[in-house]
Amino acid sequence: MPRTAFEIKSYTTGTGDGIRLSRTGPFTDEVAAMVNERLEPFGADLVHGPSGWYLRSGDYRSASDANSDLACTLVLNRDPVGAQA
């Protein structure tokens, strides 16, 4: 069974910056709640929008904003059981 991978994409738009989270593997409300616990110290949280899950921090920008160009990508992989940080 493949490990769940989360991909957070930061993009720039004509009206500002935004961040979008996508996934490969199962991504449920329960998983979002666990991710939100990790994001809380950073003042961010995951929200479910019309096109998927988004990382919200400060001003929220829609991924459907015109003229958006991908700026960077951060991939988060769930550690296998027994892995140490």
Residue pairs with C-beta under 8 A, 6 or more apart in sequence:
2 24
2 25
3 25
3 77
3 78
3 80
4 23
4 24
4 25
4 26
4 27
4 31
4 77
4 78
5 23
5 24
5 25
5 75
5 76
5 77
5 78
6 21
6 22
6 23
6 27
6 35
6 75
6 76
6 77
6 78
7 21
7 22
7 23
7 24
7 73
7 74
7 75
7 76
8 19
8 20
8 21
8 55
8 73
8 74
8 75
8 76
9 19
9 20
9 21
9 22
9 70
9 72
9 73
9 74
10 17
10 18
10 19
10 70
10 71
10 72
10 73
10 74
11 17
11 18
11 19
11 20
11 63
11 68
11 69
11 70
11 71
12 18
12 68
12 69
12 71
13 61
13 65
13 66
13 67
13 68
14 65
14 66
14 67
15 61
15 65
16 59
16 61
17 61
17 71
18 60
18 61
18 62
18 63
18 65
18 68
19 54
19 55
19 57
20 52
20 54
20 55
20 63
21 46
21 52
21 53
21 54
21 55
22 52
22 53
23 53
27 53
32 46
32 48
32 53
35 46
36 45
36 46
39 45
39 46
39 55
42 57
43 57
43 58
44 55
44 56
44 57
45 55
45 56
45 57
46 53
46 54
46 55
46 56
47 53
47 54
47 56
47 60
48 54
49 62
49 63
51 63
51 64
52 63
54 60
54 63
79 85
